[in-house]
């Protein structure tokens, strides 16, 4: 699993029948700031993911990759390898809160 921020969306008018109606987002993985563990920083990579939870632009989300992306009832028949399975509310490192979705 990894956490990431939704940075964009994808619209595809031609796709496999099983993908019709699926929301596709571009997600940039985030990591804990290596210098001081004070926040989450972008990794510079991007993934195309299927949304299973109703996430939106700019939100920090929990994602899975590979065969795990097809372990939900919503994705088990989809030809995917990355899916959003949660929207992140808070991230704590030790006793320190480094992300809170209400403090955007």
KOLPAKE-264560 format. One record per atom (N, C-alpha, C): residue in one letter; x, y, z. Coordinates in steps of 0.05 Angstrom, whole numbers, padded with zeros to 5 digits, always signed. Layout:
<atoms>
AXYZ ...
</atoms>
This chain:
<atoms>
X+00017-00024+00000 X+00000+00000+00000 X+00018+00025+00000 X+00006+00046-00010 X+00020+00072-00008 X-00001+00094-00006 X+00008+00117+00004 X-00009+00140+00005 X+00000+00159-00017 X-00019+00174-00028 X-00013+00193-00049 X-00034+00214-00051 X-00028+00234-00067 X-00047+00256-00071 X-00058+00255-00100 X-00084+00258-00103 X-00096+00258-00129 X-00088+00285-00143 X-00074+00283-00165 X-00065+00306-00179 X-00079+00311-00206 X-00095+00292-00215 X-00109+00296-00240 X-00128+00273-00245 X-00142+00275-00267 X-00162+00255-00275 X-00157+00247-00304 X-00168+00225-00312 X-00166+00215-00339 X-00194+00210-00350 X-00199+00219-00374 X-00223+00213-00388 X-00216+00197-00413 X-00229+00174-00416 X-00224+00156-00438 X-00250+00148-00451 X-00255+00156-00475 X-00281+00149-00488 X-00281+00121-00500 X-00258+00111-00505 X-00255+00083-00516 X-00239+00067-00496 X-00252+00046-00485 X-00239+00029-00465 X-00253+00002-00464 X-00240-00016-00450 X-00252-00043-00446 X-00279-00040-00432 X-00298-00056-00440 X-00325-00055-00430 X-00327-00055-00400 X-00309-00071-00387 X-00310-00072-00358 X-00302-00046-00345 X-00288-00029-00360 X-00279-00004-00348 X-00299+00019-00352 X-00320+00015-00366 X-00341+00036-00370 X-00352+00043-00343 X-00353+00068-00337 X-00364+00078-00311 X-00344+00080-00289 X-00320+00071-00294 X-00299+00073-00273 X-00286+00100-00274 X-00281+00112-00250 X-00267+00137-00248 X-00237+00132-00247 X-00222+00145-00264 X-00193+00142-00265 X-00180+00168-00256 X-00161+00166-00238 X-00146+00188-00228 X-00117+00184-00232 X-00102+00206-00232 X-00073+00205-00231 X-00065+00211-00202 X-00050+00194-00190 X-00042+00197-00162 X-00011+00198-00161 X-00001+00218-00146 X+00027+00220-00141 X+00033+00209-00112 X+00048+00188-00110 X+00055+00178-00083 X+00068+00199-00066 X+00064+00196-00040 X+00076+00214-00020 X+00093+00198-00001 X+00113+00210+00010 X+00130+00197+00030 X+00134+00216+00053 X+00142+00205+00076 X+00149+00222+00099 X+00174+00237+00093 X+00174+00263+00098 X+00198+00279+00094 X+00222+00267+00108 X+00242+00261+00092 X+00266+00247+00102 X+00283+00264+00121 X+00282+00290+00118 X+00299+00308+00134 X+00290+00309+00163 X+00264+00314+00167 X+00255+00319+00195 X+00228+00305+00202 X+00217+00289+00183 X+00192+00275+00188 X+00169+00294+00195 X+00170+00319+00183 X+00150+00339+00191 X+00126+00339+00173 X+00128+00327+00150 X+00105+00328+00131 X+00108+00306+00110 X+00089+00306+00091 X+00090+00287+00069 X+00100+00302+00044 X+00118+00290+00030 X+00129+00302+00006 X+00124+00285-00018 X+00121+00297-00042 X+00116+00281-00066 X+00141+00265-00074 X+00137+00243-00088 X+00159+00227-00097 X+00167+00233-00125 X+00150+00247-00140 X+00156+00253-00168 X+00147+00232-00187 X+00134+00211-00177 X+00123+00190-00194 X+00093+00194-00197 X+00081+00180-00216 X+00052+00182-00220 X+00041+00154-00226 X+00017+00149-00217 X+00002+00124-00223 X-00025+00130-00233 X-00036+00114-00251 X-00064+00115-00258 X-00078+00095-00240 X-00099+00105-00226 X-00113+00087-00208 X-00143+00089-00212 X-00157+00068-00205 X-00186+00067-00205 X-00196+00075-00178 X-00215+00092-00177 X-00227+00101-00151 X-00249+00083-00143 X-00248+00072-00118 X-00269+00055-00108 X-00285+00068-00085 X-00276+00092-00077 X-00288+00104-00052 X-00300+00132-00056 X-00300+00143-00080 X-00311+00169-00084 X-00293+00192-00077 X-00267+00188-00081 X-00247+00208-00075 X-00249+00231-00095 X-00234+00253-00089 X-00235+00276-00107 X-00208+00289-00110 X-00207+00307-00129 X-00183+00322-00136 X-00169+00334-00111 X-00143+00330-00108 X-00128+00341-00086 X-00128+00325-00061 X-00145+00305-00058 X-00146+00290-00033 X-00122+00271-00031 X-00115+00265-00006 X-00095+00246+00000 X-00109+00219+00004 X-00099+00199-00011 X-00114+00173-00012 X-00095+00150-00005 X-00107+00128+00002 X-00093+00103+00007 X-00097+00085-00018 X-00075+00076-00029 X-00076+00060-00054 X-00063+00033-00051 X-00072+00014-00067 X-00060-00012-00069 X-00052-00017-00098 X-00032-00034-00102 X-00022-00041-00128 X-00022-00071-00133 X-00018-00078-00157 X-00015-00107-00164 X-00041-00122-00160 X-00039-00147-00153 X-00062-00164-00150 X-00080-00154-00127 X-00069-00140-00108 X-00085-00128-00086 X-00106-00109-00096 X-00101-00096-00119 X-00120-00077-00130 X-00145-00091-00139 X-00145-00117-00143 X-00168-00131-00152 X-00181-00148-00130 X-00175-00141-00105 X-00186-00156-00083 X-00212-00144-00071 X-00222-00123-00083 X-00247-00111-00072 X-00270-00120-00090 X-00294-00120-00079 X-00317-00128-00096 X-00320-00110-00121 X-00312-00085-00119 X-00315-00066-00141 X-00294-00070-00163 X-00272-00083-00156 X-00250-00085-00176 X-00243-00113-00184 X-00256-00133-00173 X-00246-00161-00178 X-00248-00170-00207 X-00264-00157-00223 X-00265-00164-00252 X-00252-00144-00270 X-00238-00124-00259 X-00227-00102-00275 X-00197-00108-00282 X-00189-00101-00306 X-00161-00104-00314 X-00143-00082-00304 X-00139-00080-00278 X-00125-00058-00266 X-00102-00068-00248 X-00083-00050-00242 X-00063-00058-00222 X-00058-00036-00202 X-00077-00017-00200 X-00075+00003-00178 X-00103+00014-00173 X-00110+00016-00147 X-00137+00025-00139 X-00135+00042-00113 X-00153+00061-00111 X-00157+00076-00087 X-00176+00061-00069 X-00167+00055-00044 X-00184+00040-00026 X-00192+00056-00001 X-00182+00080+00001 X-00188+00096+00025 X-00180+00125+00021 X-00193+00143+00036 X-00186+00171+00037 X-00173+00176+00064 X-00149+00188+00064 X-00134+00191+00088 X-00144+00216+00104 X-00149+00212+00129 X-00157+00234+00147 X-00133+00246+00162 X-00116+00229+00172 X-00093+00238+00188 X-00070+00218+00184 X-00046+00229+00187 X-00021+00213+00188 X-00006+00221+00212 X+00003+00202+00228 X+00019+00207+00252 X+00045+00192+00250 X+00067+00205+00257 X+00093+00192+00260 X+00100+00195+00289 X+00101+00172+00303 X+00104+00173+00332 X+00080+00188+00344 X+00085+00208+00360 X+00064+00223+00372 X+00057+00248+00357 X+00071+00253+00334 X+00068+00277+00319 X+00049+00273+00295 X+00030+00291+00292 X+00012+00290+00269 X+00025+00306+00247 X+00030+00292+00224 X+00043+00306+00201 X+00024+00312+00178 X-00001+00301+00180 X-00021+00308+00160 X-00048+00306+00173 X-00065+00326+00166 X-00093+00326+00175 X-00110+00337+00153 X-00129+00322+00143 X-00145+00330+00119 X-00161+00355+00125 X-00167+00361+00150 X-00183+00384+00156 X-00167+00410+00156 X-00141+00407+00154 X-00123+00431+00154 X-00110+00435+00127 X-00126+00435+00106 X-00116+00439+00079 X-00107+00466+00074 
</atoms>
